[in-house]
Protein backbone atom coordinates (compact mmCIF):
# COMPACT_ATOMS: atom_id res chain seq x y z
CA UNK A 1 0.00 0.00 0.00
CA UNK A 2 1.34 3.39 -1.02
CA UNK A 3 2.28 5.82 1.73
CA UNK A 4 -0.22 8.65 2.27
CA UNK A 5 0.73 12.21 1.39
CA UNK A 6 0.36 13.25 5.03
CA UNK A 7 2.69 10.49 6.27
CA UNK A 8 5.15 11.13 3.43
CA UNK A 9 5.31 14.84 4.28
CA UNK A 10 5.81 14.10 7.97
CA UNK A 11 8.64 11.66 7.22
CA UNK A 12 10.23 14.13 4.79
CA UNK A 13 10.29 16.66 7.64
CA UNK A 14 11.95 14.01 9.83
CA UNK A 15 14.58 13.34 7.17
CA UNK A 16 15.49 17.02 7.43
CA UNK A 17 15.65 16.76 11.25
CA UNK A 18 17.99 13.77 11.02
CA UNK A 19 20.35 15.50 8.59
CA UNK A 20 20.20 18.64 10.76
CA UNK A 21 21.10 16.50 13.77
CA UNK A 22 24.14 15.22 11.91
CA UNK A 23 25.14 18.80 11.13
CA UNK A 24 24.76 19.81 14.79
CA UNK A 25 26.90 16.92 16.00
CA UNK A 26 29.53 17.55 13.35
CA UNK A 27 29.68 21.17 14.50
CA UNK A 28 30.11 19.94 18.08
CA UNK A 29 32.93 17.67 16.84
CA UNK A 30 34.63 20.70 15.31
CA UNK A 31 34.24 22.57 18.61
CA UNK A 32 35.81 19.68 20.53
CA UNK A 33 38.68 19.46 18.02
CA UNK A 34 39.33 23.19 18.55
CA UNK A 35 39.44 22.56 22.31
CA UNK A 36 41.93 19.67 21.88
CA UNK A 37 39.35 17.15 23.08
CA UNK A 38 39.80 14.66 20.27
CA UNK A 39 37.99 11.86 22.11
CA UNK A 40 34.83 13.90 22.43
CA UNK A 41 35.26 14.97 18.81
CA UNK A 42 35.44 11.30 17.78
CA UNK A 43 32.31 10.55 19.80
CA UNK A 44 30.44 13.38 18.07
CA UNK A 45 31.68 12.42 14.59
CA UNK A 46 30.31 8.92 15.12
CA UNK A 47 27.06 10.43 16.39
CA UNK A 48 26.87 12.55 13.22
CA UNK A 49 27.36 9.44 11.07
CA UNK A 50 24.63 7.65 13.01
CA UNK A 51 22.20 10.50 12.31
CA UNK A 52 22.91 10.23 8.58
CA UNK A 53 22.14 6.51 8.82
CA UNK A 54 18.82 7.38 10.47
CA UNK A 55 18.02 9.90 7.74
CA UNK A 56 18.76 7.28 5.09
CA UNK A 57 16.48 4.73 6.77
CA UNK A 58 13.64 7.24 6.51
CA UNK A 59 14.71 8.17 2.96
CA UNK A 60 14.65 4.55 1.79
CA UNK A 61 11.39 3.81 3.61
CA UNK A 62 9.53 6.54 1.73
CA UNK A 63 10.61 5.03 -1.59
CA UNK A 64 9.80 1.49 -0.43
CA UNK A 65 6.26 2.72 0.17
CA UNK A 66 5.98 4.35 -3.26
CA UNK A 67 6.40 7.89 -2.07
CA UNK A 68 8.65 10.80 -2.96
CA UNK A 69 11.40 12.38 -0.92
CA UNK A 70 11.74 16.15 -0.86
CA UNK A 71 14.86 17.49 0.79
CA UNK A 72 14.83 20.97 2.28
CA UNK A 73 17.49 23.37 3.55
CA UNK A 74 19.33 22.63 6.77
CA UNK A 75 19.77 25.47 9.23
CA UNK A 76 23.34 26.48 10.02
CA UNK A 77 24.30 24.99 13.39
CA UNK A 78 25.80 26.74 16.37
CA UNK A 79 29.60 26.44 16.44
CA UNK A 80 30.70 27.46 19.97
CA UNK A 81 29.77 26.24 23.43
CA UNK A 82 30.64 27.47 26.91
CA UNK A 83 32.13 24.12 27.90
CA UNK A 84 32.10 20.41 27.06
CA UNK A 85 29.30 20.03 29.62
CA UNK A 86 27.25 22.71 27.87
CA UNK A 87 27.72 21.00 24.49
CA UNK A 88 26.60 17.63 25.85
CA UNK A 89 23.66 19.25 27.68
CA UNK A 90 22.58 20.66 24.33
CA UNK A 91 23.11 17.26 22.69
CA UNK A 92 20.87 15.70 25.35
CA UNK A 93 18.19 18.39 24.86
CA UNK A 94 18.40 17.84 21.11
CA UNK A 95 17.86 14.09 21.53
CA UNK A 96 14.78 14.85 23.64
CA UNK A 97 13.54 17.11 20.82
CA UNK A 98 14.09 14.32 18.26
CA UNK A 99 12.25 11.86 20.51
CA UNK A 100 9.23 14.18 20.51
CA UNK A 101 9.40 14.43 16.71
CA UNK A 102 9.47 10.64 16.32
CA UNK A 103 6.59 10.24 18.77
CA UNK A 104 4.65 12.78 16.69
CA UNK A 105 5.35 10.65 13.59
CA UNK A 106 4.00 7.63 15.46
CA UNK A 107 0.88 9.64 16.31
CA UNK A 108 0.36 10.46 12.62
CA UNK A 109 0.84 6.80 11.68
CA UNK A 110 -1.68 5.80 14.36
CA UNK A 111 -4.16 8.47 13.21
CA UNK A 112 -3.88 7.19 9.61
CA UNK A 113 -4.03 3.53 10.71
CA UNK A 114 -0.72 3.07 8.88
CA UNK A 115 0.47 -0.17 10.48
CA UNK A 116 3.53 -0.45 8.22
CA UNK A 117 4.83 2.94 9.38
CA UNK A 118 3.96 2.17 13.00
CA UNK A 119 6.07 -0.98 12.72
CA UNK A 120 8.90 0.90 10.98
CA UNK A 121 8.93 3.60 13.67
CA UNK A 122 9.25 1.12 16.54
CA UNK A 123 13.00 0.83 15.88
CA UNK A 124 13.38 4.63 16.08
CA UNK A 125 11.33 4.84 19.28
CA UNK A 126 13.57 2.23 20.89
CA UNK A 127 16.71 3.89 19.47
CA UNK A 128 15.76 7.22 21.05
CA UNK A 129 15.71 5.66 24.51
CA UNK A 130 19.36 4.68 23.92
CA UNK A 131 20.25 8.06 22.37
CA UNK A 132 18.85 10.03 25.30
CA UNK A 133 20.46 7.71 27.85
CA UNK A 134 23.90 7.96 26.20
CA UNK A 135 23.84 11.76 26.17
CA UNK A 136 22.44 12.03 29.71
CA UNK A 137 25.07 9.63 31.07
CA UNK A 138 27.83 11.83 29.63
CA UNK A 139 26.19 14.97 31.05
CA UNK A 140 25.96 13.39 34.50
CA UNK A 141 29.60 12.27 34.44
CA UNK A 142 30.79 15.70 33.29
CA UNK A 143 28.84 17.28 36.14
CA UNK A 144 30.52 14.95 38.65
CA UNK A 145 33.94 15.96 37.26
CA UNK A 146 33.24 19.63 37.77
CA UNK A 147 36.32 21.70 36.97
CA UNK A 148 38.81 18.81 37.19
CA UNK A 149 40.91 19.11 34.03
CA UNK A 150 42.56 15.75 34.73
CA UNK A 151 39.20 13.99 34.95
CA UNK A 152 38.05 15.73 31.78
CA UNK A 153 41.13 14.54 29.87
CA UNK A 154 40.70 10.98 31.16
CA UNK A 155 37.02 10.98 30.19
CA UNK A 156 37.92 12.44 26.78
CA UNK A 157 40.11 9.39 26.24
CA UNK A 158 37.22 7.09 27.24
CA UNK A 159 34.79 8.79 24.84
CA UNK A 160 37.35 8.52 22.06
CA UNK A 161 37.06 4.74 22.25
CA UNK A 162 33.48 4.79 21.01
CA UNK A 163 33.08 2.43 18.10
CA UNK A 164 36.28 0.51 18.80
CA UNK A 165 35.93 -3.23 19.17
C-alpha positions as CSV (number, residue, x, y, z in Angstrom):
1,X,0.0,0.0,0.0
2,X,1.3,3.4,-1.0
3,X,2.3,5.8,1.7
4,X,-0.2,8.6,2.3
5,X,0.7,12.2,1.4
6,X,0.4,13.3,5.0
7,X,2.7,10.5,6.3
8,X,5.1,11.1,3.4
9,X,5.3,14.8,4.3
10,X,5.8,14.1,8.0
11,X,8.6,11.7,7.2
12,X,10.2,14.1,4.8
13,X,10.3,16.7,7.6
14,X,12.0,14.0,9.8
15,X,14.6,13.3,7.2
16,X,15.5,17.0,7.4
17,X,15.6,16.8,11.2
18,X,18.0,13.8,11.0
19,X,20.4,15.5,8.6
20,X,20.2,18.6,10.8
21,X,21.1,16.5,13.8
22,X,24.1,15.2,11.9
23,X,25.1,18.8,11.1
24,X,24.8,19.8,14.8
25,X,26.9,16.9,16.0
26,X,29.5,17.6,13.4
27,X,29.7,21.2,14.5
28,X,30.1,19.9,18.1
29,X,32.9,17.7,16.8
30,X,34.6,20.7,15.3
31,X,34.2,22.6,18.6
32,X,35.8,19.7,20.5
33,X,38.7,19.5,18.0
34,X,39.3,23.2,18.5
35,X,39.4,22.6,22.3
36,X,41.9,19.7,21.9
37,X,39.4,17.2,23.1
38,X,39.8,14.7,20.3
39,X,38.0,11.9,22.1
40,X,34.8,13.9,22.4
41,X,35.3,15.0,18.8
42,X,35.4,11.3,17.8
43,X,32.3,10.6,19.8
44,X,30.4,13.4,18.1
45,X,31.7,12.4,14.6
46,X,30.3,8.9,15.1
47,X,27.1,10.4,16.4
48,X,26.9,12.6,13.2
49,X,27.4,9.4,11.1
50,X,24.6,7.7,13.0
51,X,22.2,10.5,12.3
52,X,22.9,10.2,8.6
53,X,22.1,6.5,8.8
54,X,18.8,7.4,10.5
55,X,18.0,9.9,7.7
56,X,18.8,7.3,5.1
57,X,16.5,4.7,6.8
58,X,13.6,7.2,6.5
59,X,14.7,8.2,3.0
60,X,14.6,4.6,1.8
61,X,11.4,3.8,3.6
62,X,9.5,6.5,1.7
63,X,10.6,5.0,-1.6
64,X,9.8,1.5,-0.4
65,X,6.3,2.7,0.2
66,X,6.0,4.3,-3.3
67,X,6.4,7.9,-2.1
68,X,8.7,10.8,-3.0
69,X,11.4,12.4,-0.9
70,X,11.7,16.2,-0.9
71,X,14.9,17.5,0.8
72,X,14.8,21.0,2.3
73,X,17.5,23.4,3.6
74,X,19.3,22.6,6.8
75,X,19.8,25.5,9.2
76,X,23.3,26.5,10.0
77,X,24.3,25.0,13.4
78,X,25.8,26.7,16.4
79,X,29.6,26.4,16.4
80,X,30.7,27.5,20.0
81,X,29.8,26.2,23.4
82,X,30.6,27.5,26.9
83,X,32.1,24.1,27.9
84,X,32.1,20.4,27.1
85,X,29.3,20.0,29.6
86,X,27.2,22.7,27.9
87,X,27.7,21.0,24.5
88,X,26.6,17.6,25.9
89,X,23.7,19.2,27.7
90,X,22.6,20.7,24.3
91,X,23.1,17.3,22.7
92,X,20.9,15.7,25.3
93,X,18.2,18.4,24.9
94,X,18.4,17.8,21.1
95,X,17.9,14.1,21.5
96,X,14.8,14.9,23.6
97,X,13.5,17.1,20.8
98,X,14.1,14.3,18.3
99,X,12.3,11.9,20.5
100,X,9.2,14.2,20.5
101,X,9.4,14.4,16.7
102,X,9.5,10.6,16.3
103,X,6.6,10.2,18.8
104,X,4.7,12.8,16.7
105,X,5.4,10.7,13.6
106,X,4.0,7.6,15.5
107,X,0.9,9.6,16.3
108,X,0.4,10.5,12.6
109,X,0.8,6.8,11.7
110,X,-1.7,5.8,14.4
111,X,-4.2,8.5,13.2
112,X,-3.9,7.2,9.6
113,X,-4.0,3.5,10.7
114,X,-0.7,3.1,8.9
115,X,0.5,-0.2,10.5
116,X,3.5,-0.4,8.2
117,X,4.8,2.9,9.4
118,X,4.0,2.2,13.0
119,X,6.1,-1.0,12.7
120,X,8.9,0.9,11.0
121,X,8.9,3.6,13.7
122,X,9.3,1.1,16.5
123,X,13.0,0.8,15.9
124,X,13.4,4.6,16.1
125,X,11.3,4.8,19.3
126,X,13.6,2.2,20.9
127,X,16.7,3.9,19.5
128,X,15.8,7.2,21.0
129,X,15.7,5.7,24.5
130,X,19.4,4.7,23.9
131,X,20.2,8.1,22.4
132,X,18.9,10.0,25.3
133,X,20.5,7.7,27.8
134,X,23.9,8.0,26.2
135,X,23.8,11.8,26.2
136,X,22.4,12.0,29.7
137,X,25.1,9.6,31.1
138,X,27.8,11.8,29.6
139,X,26.2,15.0,31.1
140,X,26.0,13.4,34.5
141,X,29.6,12.3,34.4
142,X,30.8,15.7,33.3
143,X,28.8,17.3,36.1
144,X,30.5,15.0,38.7
145,X,33.9,16.0,37.3
146,X,33.2,19.6,37.8
147,X,36.3,21.7,37.0
148,X,38.8,18.8,37.2
149,X,40.9,19.1,34.0
150,X,42.6,15.7,34.7
151,X,39.2,14.0,35.0
152,X,38.1,15.7,31.8
153,X,41.1,14.5,29.9
154,X,40.7,11.0,31.2
155,X,37.0,11.0,30.2
156,X,37.9,12.4,26.8
157,X,40.1,9.4,26.2
158,X,37.2,7.1,27.2
159,X,34.8,8.8,24.8
160,X,37.4,8.5,22.1
161,X,37.1,4.7,22.3
162,X,33.5,4.8,21.0
163,X,33.1,2.4,18.1
164,X,36.3,0.5,18.8
165,X,35.9,-3.2,19.2
